[in-house]
Amino acid sequence: MSQAIVLHDFQSQLPTHHAPQGEILDWIAAAHARSELALRPPDSAEQREEITRKLRKLVLRFGCSTDRISSRNAFLDDFTHTDWDRMRIFRLDQFPAGRPCGERSRFFGEICDRAFQRFYAEETDPPGAILHVTCTGYVSPSGAQRLVAGRDWGRHTEVIHAYHMGCYASLPAIRMAAGLLATGKERVDLVHTELCTLHLDPSQHQPEQLVVQTLFADGVIRYRASRAGGASLRGMELVAAREEIVPDTADAMSWMVSDAGMRMTLSRKVPDHIRACLGAFLERLGAGAGLAADRLRREAVFAIHPGGPRIIDEIAEHLGLGPHQVQASNAILRGHGNMSSATLPHVWQRILADDAVPSGTPVVSLAFGPGLTVSGAVLRKLG
């Protein structure tokens, strides 16, 4: 990088509702049974019980287990009870797939507005730009625009939307921030608002959908990008970044708006595709940072987006990484689940807070998304 860019001042907001993964699996199993019973009412109580048992068995077999994810968070109150008549989205007797996308979008807008207001409640100094990053809701004007308009910051603060890239979006977002800083901005704020749980569809019982529904969670985080200058900032310095689309993998992952929210498809081959290209990708990423890939494998900690337990484990095995090098990624997966684009910033925040990771340590960040896109950055911990 021609001028040092530092990511700093990480602040996260805990979603309203927190639950152990075991309770969430129970809720999802109950929701799938309720949806199926609404779509295909049984002829007897025995058939009803058999449907309920079958769907619970499917959720427990294919869903993400409690040994890797201990808890997840959500903003929607529906997940805290099974009184289906008072659900906002999952009134499954009437809407077996959940309410249509419009109602989910309205809820996203409410939470997004609230998140921006809380992040900036004590702020009087407008940033040069706000980058709003999400793939789980699109409402215009956005929470960022409403904030800027309400504060009369419009002559000072640009709002830029980095939408629909999925889990890897934090890495393109920091490249955008670096570009804005290069044009003269003093400070760029990045805000991620991901409400992944909002898009659960209990009428879809396929194994890949059960994986998605038991893996993803909600996450909201803000951080800042500034030119290092002469100031001593505690944060992550951006050293190099790279992004590639893997050939012949366009159908491996998708994320699209459907009638009942947004729907993801996820091939079992995604870890294989990533493993096949990752060694060469790391060589090219390291070269951009002036660091050999072998050195990064030995000395760096790795912020790996936890697309699922297999992703972290297989990358660590493939690259020969020790448990301490992927500890932060596993900890975020265990305590939060997959929060889409908000996940890597949570991993960075954890690494910054970990005194066992000394200042100067390289932090190799890797994330993946539709395309199949492989995105990476080499950061350096400061302070």
C-alpha positions as CSV (number, residue, x, y, z in Angstrom):
1,M,0.0,0.0,0.0
2,S,1.3,3.5,-0.9
3,Q,0.2,4.9,2.4
4,A,-0.5,3.0,5.6
5,I,-4.2,2.5,6.3
6,V,-5.3,1.4,9.8
7,L,-8.6,-0.3,10.8
8,H,-9.4,0.7,14.4
9,D,-12.0,1.6,17.0
10,F,-14.0,-1.6,16.6
11,Q,-17.4,-1.5,18.3
12,S,-20.0,-4.2,18.1
13,Q,-23.6,-4.3,19.2
14,L,-25.0,-7.6,20.7
15,P,-28.3,-8.5,19.1
16,T,-31.3,-8.4,21.3
17,H,-31.8,-12.2,21.8
18,H,-29.1,-14.7,22.7
19,A,-29.7,-18.5,23.0
20,P,-27.7,-21.7,23.2
21,Q,-27.4,-23.6,20.0
22,G,-29.3,-26.6,21.4
23,E,-32.4,-24.4,22.1
24,I,-32.1,-22.9,18.6
25,L,-32.0,-26.4,17.0
26,D,-35.2,-27.2,19.0
27,W,-36.9,-24.1,17.7
28,I,-35.9,-24.8,14.1
29,A,-37.2,-28.4,14.3
30,A,-40.5,-27.1,15.7
31,A,-40.8,-24.5,13.0
32,H,-40.1,-27.1,10.2
33,A,-42.7,-29.4,11.7
34,R,-45.3,-26.5,11.9
35,S,-44.6,-25.5,8.3
36,E,-45.0,-29.1,7.0
37,L,-48.2,-29.6,9.0
38,A,-49.6,-26.4,7.5
39,L,-48.7,-27.4,4.0
40,R,-49.8,-31.0,4.2
41,P,-52.2,-31.5,7.1
42,P,-52.1,-35.1,8.4
43,D,-55.0,-37.4,8.7
44,S,-54.3,-38.5,12.2
45,A,-52.5,-37.6,15.4
46,E,-50.1,-40.5,14.7
47,Q,-49.1,-39.0,11.4
48,R,-48.7,-35.6,13.0
49,E,-46.3,-37.1,15.6
50,E,-44.4,-39.0,12.9
51,I,-43.9,-35.8,10.8
52,T,-42.7,-34.0,13.9
53,R,-40.2,-36.8,14.8
54,K,-38.9,-37.0,11.2
55,L,-38.2,-33.3,10.9
56,R,-36.5,-33.1,14.3
57,K,-34.3,-36.0,13.3
58,L,-33.4,-34.2,10.0
59,V,-32.5,-31.0,11.8
60,L,-30.3,-32.8,14.4
61,R,-28.6,-34.9,11.7
62,F,-27.8,-32.1,9.2
63,G,-27.8,-29.0,11.4
64,C,-24.6,-27.5,12.9
65,S,-24.1,-29.2,16.2
66,T,-23.4,-27.8,19.6
67,D,-19.9,-29.1,19.7
68,R,-18.8,-26.3,17.3
69,I,-21.4,-23.6,17.8
70,S,-22.4,-23.0,21.4
71,S,-24.7,-20.0,20.9
72,R,-26.1,-17.6,18.3
73,N,-27.8,-14.2,18.4
74,A,-30.9,-12.7,16.7
75,F,-32.8,-9.5,16.7
76,L,-36.2,-11.0,15.9
77,D,-38.3,-11.9,18.9
78,D,-40.0,-14.8,17.1
79,F,-37.0,-17.1,17.9
80,T,-37.7,-16.8,21.7
81,H,-41.0,-18.6,21.8
82,T,-43.3,-21.0,19.9
83,D,-46.6,-19.1,20.1
84,W,-47.1,-19.1,16.4
85,D,-50.1,-16.8,16.5
86,R,-48.1,-13.9,17.7
87,M,-45.0,-14.3,15.5
88,R,-44.1,-11.3,13.4
89,I,-42.4,-13.3,10.5
90,F,-43.0,-16.9,11.3
91,R,-46.8,-17.2,11.6
92,L,-46.4,-20.5,9.9
93,D,-50.1,-21.7,10.0
94,Q,-50.8,-18.8,7.6
95,F,-47.4,-18.4,5.9
96,P,-45.6,-21.8,5.9
97,A,-42.4,-20.3,4.5
98,G,-42.7,-17.2,6.8
99,R,-44.0,-13.9,5.8
100,P,-43.0,-12.5,2.4
101,C,-39.9,-10.5,1.7
102,G,-41.6,-7.1,2.2
103,E,-42.3,-7.6,5.9
104,R,-38.8,-9.0,6.5
105,S,-37.4,-5.9,4.8
106,R,-39.4,-3.6,7.0
107,F,-38.0,-5.3,10.1
108,F,-34.5,-5.1,8.7
109,G,-35.0,-1.3,8.2
110,E,-36.1,-0.9,11.8
111,I,-33.1,-2.7,13.2
112,C,-30.7,-1.0,10.8
113,D,-32.0,2.5,11.8
114,R,-31.6,1.6,15.4
115,A,-28.1,0.3,15.0
116,F,-26.9,3.5,13.3
117,Q,-28.5,5.7,15.9
118,R,-26.8,3.7,18.7
119,F,-23.4,3.7,17.0
120,Y,-23.5,7.5,16.6
121,A,-25.4,8.5,19.8
122,E,-22.4,10.3,21.2
123,E,-20.8,11.4,17.9
124,T,-20.5,15.1,17.0
125,D,-17.7,14.9,14.5
126,P,-19.0,13.6,11.1
127,P,-16.8,11.1,9.2
128,G,-15.8,11.7,5.7
129,A,-17.7,8.7,4.5
130,I,-19.8,5.9,5.8
131,L,-19.6,2.5,4.1
132,H,-22.7,0.5,4.8
133,V,-22.1,-3.2,4.3
134,T,-24.8,-5.8,4.2
135,C,-26.3,-8.7,2.1
136,T,-29.4,-9.4,4.3
137,G,-31.6,-6.3,3.7
138,Y,-32.0,-3.5,1.3
139,V,-34.1,-0.5,2.4
140,S,-33.7,3.0,0.8
141,P,-33.1,5.4,2.3
142,S,-30.7,3.2,4.3
143,G,-30.0,3.6,8.0
144,A,-26.7,5.3,7.1
145,Q,-28.6,7.9,4.9
146,R,-31.2,8.5,7.6
147,L,-28.4,9.1,10.1
148,V,-26.6,11.6,7.9
149,A,-29.8,13.4,7.0
150,G,-30.9,13.6,10.6
151,R,-27.6,15.0,11.8
152,D,-27.3,17.4,8.9
153,W,-24.0,15.8,8.0
154,G,-24.8,15.7,4.2
155,R,-22.2,18.3,3.2
156,H,-19.4,16.4,5.1
157,T,-20.3,12.7,4.9
158,E,-20.7,10.6,1.8
159,V,-22.8,7.4,2.2
160,I,-21.7,4.4,0.0
161,H,-23.5,1.1,0.0
162,A,-21.5,-2.1,-0.4
163,Y,-24.3,-4.6,-0.8
164,H,-24.9,-8.3,-1.7
165,M,-21.4,-9.6,-1.9
166,G,-22.0,-12.0,1.0
167,C,-19.6,-13.3,3.5
168,Y,-16.4,-11.9,2.0
169,A,-17.7,-8.3,1.8
170,S,-15.6,-6.8,4.6
171,L,-12.5,-7.3,2.4
172,P,-13.7,-5.3,-0.7
173,A,-15.1,-2.8,1.8
174,I,-11.7,-2.0,3.3
175,R,-10.3,-1.7,-0.2
176,M,-13.1,0.9,-0.9
177,A,-12.2,2.7,2.3
178,A,-8.5,2.8,1.3
179,G,-9.5,4.3,-2.0
180,L,-11.7,7.0,-0.3
181,L,-8.8,7.8,2.1
182,A,-6.5,8.2,-0.9
183,T,-8.9,10.9,-2.3
184,G,-8.4,13.0,0.8
185,K,-10.9,11.7,3.3
186,E,-9.6,11.9,6.9
187,R,-11.8,9.0,8.2
188,V,-14.0,6.4,6.7
189,D,-16.4,4.5,8.9
190,L,-17.5,0.9,8.0
191,V,-20.8,-0.4,9.4
192,H,-22.0,-4.0,8.9
193,T,-25.6,-4.8,9.7
194,E,-26.4,-8.5,9.0
195,L,-29.7,-10.1,9.9
196,C,-29.1,-13.6,8.5
197,T,-31.7,-15.3,10.7
198,L,-34.4,-13.1,9.1
199,H,-34.3,-15.2,6.0
200,L,-35.0,-18.7,7.4
201,D,-37.6,-20.7,5.4
202,P,-39.0,-23.6,7.5
203,S,-40.7,-25.0,4.4
204,Q,-37.3,-26.0,3.0
205,H,-36.2,-29.3,4.5
206,Q,-33.2,-30.1,2.2
207,P,-30.0,-30.9,4.0
208,E,-28.1,-27.9,2.6
209,Q,-30.9,-25.6,3.8
210,L,-30.7,-27.1,7.3
211,V,-27.0,-26.4,7.4
212,V,-27.6,-22.8,6.4
213,Q,-30.4,-22.3,8.9
214,T,-28.5,-23.7,11.8
215,L,-25.2,-21.9,10.9
216,F,-26.0,-18.2,10.2
217,A,-26.7,-15.6,12.9
218,D,-27.1,-11.8,13.3
219,G,-24.2,-9.5,13.7
220,V,-23.7,-5.7,13.8
221,I,-20.3,-4.0,14.0
222,R,-18.7,-0.6,13.3
223,Y,-15.0,0.2,12.8
224,R,-12.9,3.0,11.2
225,A,-10.3,3.3,8.5
226,S,-7.8,6.1,8.8
227,R,-4.4,7.0,7.4
228,A,-1.8,6.1,9.9
229,G,0.1,9.4,9.7
230,G,2.1,10.2,12.8
231,A,-0.5,8.9,15.2
232,S,-0.1,5.7,17.1
233,L,-3.3,3.8,16.5
234,R,-4.2,0.5,18.0
235,G,-5.7,-1.5,15.1
236,M,-5.0,-3.4,12.0
237,E,-2.7,-2.0,9.3
238,L,-3.7,-3.0,5.8
239,V,-0.6,-4.4,4.1
240,A,-2.0,-6.1,1.0
241,A,-5.3,-7.3,-0.5
242,R,-6.3,-9.6,-3.3
243,E,-9.4,-11.1,-4.7
244,E,-10.0,-13.9,-7.4
245,I,-12.9,-15.8,-8.8
246,V,-12.3,-19.5,-9.1
247,P,-12.9,-20.9,-12.6
248,D,-15.8,-23.3,-13.1
249,T,-17.4,-22.8,-9.7
250,A,-20.2,-20.3,-10.5
251,D,-22.9,-22.8,-9.2
252,A,-21.1,-23.7,-6.0
253,M,-22.8,-20.9,-4.0
254,S,-25.6,-18.5,-4.6
255,W,-27.6,-15.8,-2.7
256,M,-30.7,-14.4,-4.2
257,V,-33.9,-12.6,-3.2
258,S,-36.9,-14.9,-3.2
259,D,-40.6,-14.5,-2.4
260,A,-39.9,-15.5,1.2
261,G,-36.8,-13.5,2.0
262,M,-33.3,-14.4,0.6
263,R,-32.2,-17.9,-0.2
264,M,-28.8,-19.4,-0.2
265,T,-27.5,-22.5,-2.0
266,L,-24.3,-24.1,-0.9
267,S,-22.6,-27.0,-2.6
268,R,-20.8,-29.6,-0.5
269,K,-17.8,-29.1,-2.8
270,V,-17.1,-25.6,-1.6
271,P,-14.4,-26.7,0.8
272,D,-12.8,-28.8,-1.9
273,H,-12.8,-25.8,-4.4
274,I,-11.2,-23.6,-1.7
275,R,-8.6,-26.1,-0.8
276,A,-7.7,-26.6,-4.5
277,C,-6.9,-23.0,-5.1
278,L,-5.8,-21.7,-1.7
279,G,-2.1,-22.5,-1.8
280,A,-1.5,-20.6,-5.0
281,F,-3.8,-17.8,-3.8
282,L,-1.8,-17.4,-0.6
283,E,1.5,-17.2,-2.6
284,R,0.1,-14.3,-4.7
285,L,-1.4,-12.6,-1.7
286,G,1.9,-12.9,0.3
287,A,3.9,-11.6,-2.7
288,G,1.8,-8.4,-2.6
289,A,2.7,-7.9,1.0
290,G,6.4,-8.8,0.4
291,L,6.1,-11.9,2.6
292,A,6.6,-15.5,1.4
293,A,3.7,-17.8,1.9
294,D,5.8,-20.2,4.0
295,R,6.6,-17.3,6.4
296,L,3.0,-16.5,6.7
297,R,2.1,-20.1,7.5
298,R,4.7,-20.0,10.3
299,E,4.3,-16.6,11.8
300,A,0.8,-15.2,11.0
301,V,-2.4,-15.7,12.8
302,F,-5.3,-16.4,10.4
303,A,-8.6,-14.7,10.4
304,I,-10.6,-17.2,8.4
305,H,-14.3,-16.5,7.7
306,P,-16.1,-19.5,9.4
307,G,-18.3,-20.4,6.5
308,G,-18.7,-23.6,8.6
309,P,-16.6,-25.8,10.8
310,R,-15.2,-27.7,7.8
311,I,-13.9,-24.5,6.2
312,I,-11.7,-23.6,9.2
313,D,-10.5,-27.2,9.8
314,E,-9.7,-27.9,6.2
315,I,-7.9,-24.7,5.6
316,A,-5.8,-25.2,8.8
317,E,-4.9,-28.7,7.8
318,H,-4.2,-27.8,4.2
319,L,-1.9,-24.9,5.2
320,G,-0.3,-26.7,8.1
321,L,-1.6,-24.2,10.7
322,G,-1.6,-24.8,14.5
323,P,-4.7,-24.4,16.7
324,H,-3.4,-21.1,18.1
325,Q,-3.3,-19.6,14.5
326,V,-7.0,-20.1,14.0
327,Q,-8.2,-19.7,17.6
328,A,-10.0,-16.4,17.0
329,S,-11.9,-17.8,14.0
330,N,-13.1,-20.8,16.0
331,A,-14.0,-18.7,19.0
332,I,-16.2,-16.4,16.9
333,L,-17.9,-19.4,15.2
334,R,-18.5,-21.0,18.5
335,G,-19.9,-18.0,20.3
336,H,-21.7,-16.3,17.4
337,G,-22.1,-18.5,14.4
338,N,-21.7,-17.2,10.9
339,M,-22.7,-13.5,10.7
340,S,-22.0,-13.2,7.0
341,S,-19.9,-10.0,6.3
342,A,-19.9,-9.0,9.9
343,T,-17.9,-12.1,10.9
344,L,-14.3,-11.2,9.9
345,P,-14.5,-7.8,11.7
346,H,-15.6,-9.7,14.8
347,V,-12.5,-11.9,14.4
348,W,-10.3,-8.9,13.9
349,Q,-11.8,-7.3,17.0
350,R,-11.0,-10.4,19.0
351,I,-7.4,-10.6,17.7
352,L,-6.8,-7.0,18.7
353,A,-8.1,-7.7,22.2
354,D,-5.9,-10.8,22.6
355,D,-2.6,-9.9,24.4
356,A,-1.2,-13.2,23.4
357,V,-1.0,-11.9,19.8
358,P,1.9,-9.4,19.9
359,S,2.0,-6.2,18.1
360,G,3.5,-6.6,14.6
361,T,2.0,-10.0,14.0
362,P,0.8,-10.5,10.4
363,V,-3.0,-11.4,10.2
364,V,-3.9,-13.3,7.1
365,S,-7.6,-12.7,6.5
366,L,-9.5,-15.0,4.1
367,A,-13.2,-15.1,3.2
368,F,-15.3,-16.7,0.5
369,G,-18.6,-16.0,-1.3
370,P,-20.6,-16.4,-4.5
371,G,-18.6,-16.5,-7.7
372,L,-16.9,-18.6,-6.2
373,T,-14.9,-15.6,-4.9
374,V,-11.8,-16.0,-2.8
375,S,-10.9,-12.7,-1.1
376,G,-7.9,-12.1,1.2
377,A,-5.9,-9.5,2.9
378,V,-2.7,-9.3,4.9
379,L,-3.1,-7.0,7.9
380,R,-0.6,-6.2,10.7
381,K,-1.6,-5.9,14.3
382,L,-0.6,-2.6,15.8
383,G,-0.5,-1.9,19.5
